[in-house]
Amino acid sequence: HVQGAAASFEPWAVVCLALSATLYAIGVRRLWRRAGGSRGIPAADVARFAAGWLVLCVALLPPLDAMSDRSFATHMVQHELLMVVAAPLLVLARPLEAWTWALPAPWRPALGAVARSRGLRAAWRWCTAPVGAWILHAVALWAWHIPVLFEAALASEAVHTLQHASFFATALLFWWSVFERARRNSGGASFASLFTTMAHSSALGALLTLAPDPWYPSYLEGKAFGLTALEDQQLGGLIMWGPASLAYLAAALLIAYRWLSPPRRIAGSRAASSP
């Protein structure tokens, strides 16, 4: 990873992070002033957004971003923070409403008209359907770990930014499809998406861990944290194989539990139905 790429990527990350947080705060403030505190956007959603935003800061800014220049394992931590921590937190926070309220009032109807256009709605339905979101996320995950593409990301600021954007954007679509299907009582589809994603990401992690030689020549130049290039790659593979896969498994088990649990009965309805 060239040092110039990391140094020039950082300002763009700072601008995007600052803009997203500022617009979110403006939108929440405007909505709460009109509807009342914690209405429209619950305080829990604000907390989830703050947590996801902070994880993005950790992943994209120094020192972690600078350390990823020298260590594949650190680079893997960076990617997993984007995909299995920040992405689900931000999807659960549902920030689109806040960002819409941050826009000037005359812009909102035009934005709504664009969002309701037939072509955009069709594309959104496909990208957030279980199969579409699963395919996009799986392709991004596997393609960017092909040595020639990974090396291209290490050598170029633009390609590196595209790599991170691909991981994060497809992860957002993936988690949106999972949580939206779970909310609509389609827990089976969500469970299947999570379980199969855990399986194929674990397989990639296992390949990285068990490979007899390093895949990425850029990390051959020096030892990161006292590790050889192969040991560094093995540690990165273990991170994907273990902790990252556990995140998918935990979400799958939670959704399966809620899906299979009997519906709660309201005490009043039981009393009304008794003779």
Salt bridges, closest charged atoms under 4 A:
ASP45 OD1 - ARG48 NH1 2.58
ASP69 OD1 - HIS1 ND1 3.61
GLU180 OE1 - ARG94 NH1 3.90
GLU180 OE2 - ARG183 NH2 2.55
GLU180 OE2 - ARG184 NE 3.32
